[in-house]
Amino acid sequence: MNKIAEFIKENRRAVGLTQEEFAVRSGLGLRFIRELEQGKETVRMDKVNVALSMFDMEAVPGRKGEK
């Protein structure tokens, strides 16, 4: 699982939301949330940033392997 997938899943659970509740609150589809949390590599980055914005975060460019 990738870092974004782990972050979303852990933080969603920490605030007590199911995948369905998170999808509704973020305005994203349940299928997208499931695929995101499973680490699917072909998800749309604009939607990833919508999900991350729920936790006041965003994905930014960086070199692969950087922490």
C-alpha positions in Angstrom: 0.0 0.0 0.0 1.3 3.5 -0.8 1.8 6.3 1.7 -1.3 8.3 0.5 -3.5 5.2 0.7 -2.2 4.5 4.2 -2.7 8.1 5.3 -6.3 8.3 4.0 -7.3 5.0 5.5 -5.7 5.6 8.9 -7.0 9.1 9.3 -10.5 8.2 8.0 -10.7 5.5 10.7 -9.2 7.8 13.3 -12.1 10.2 12.9 -14.6 7.3 13.0 -15.8 7.4 9.4 -16.7 4.5 7.2 -15.6 4.5 3.6 -19.2 5.3 2.6 -19.4 8.2 5.1 -16.1 9.6 3.9 -17.2 9.4 0.3 -20.4 11.3 1.0 -18.6 14.0 3.1 -15.8 14.5 0.6 -18.1 14.4 -2.4 -16.2 11.5 -3.9 -17.5 8.2 -5.1 -17.4 5.2 -2.8 -15.6 3.2 -5.6 -12.9 5.9 -5.8 -12.3 5.8 -2.0 -12.1 2.0 -2.1 -9.6 2.1 -4.9 -7.6 4.9 -3.3 -7.3 3.0 0.0 -6.2 -0.1 -1.9 -3.4 1.8 -3.5 -4.6 1.7 -7.1 -2.0 3.6 -9.1 -4.2 5.1 -11.7 -6.5 7.2 -9.5 -6.9 10.8 -10.6 -4.7 13.2 -8.6 -7.3 15.9 -8.5 -9.6 13.5 -6.6 -6.7 12.4 -4.4 -6.3 16.0 -3.4 -10.0 16.3 -2.6 -9.7 13.4 -0.3 -6.5 14.7 1.3 -8.1 18.2 1.8 -10.4 16.5 4.3 -7.4 16.4 6.6 -5.9 19.8 5.5 -3.3 18.1 3.3 -2.4 17.9 -0.4 -0.2 15.8 -2.6 2.8 17.7 -4.0 5.5 16.6 -6.6 8.5 15.0 -5.2 11.2 12.6 -6.2 10.3 8.9 -5.8 11.7 7.5 -2.6 12.0 10.9 -0.8 10.5 11.1 2.7 
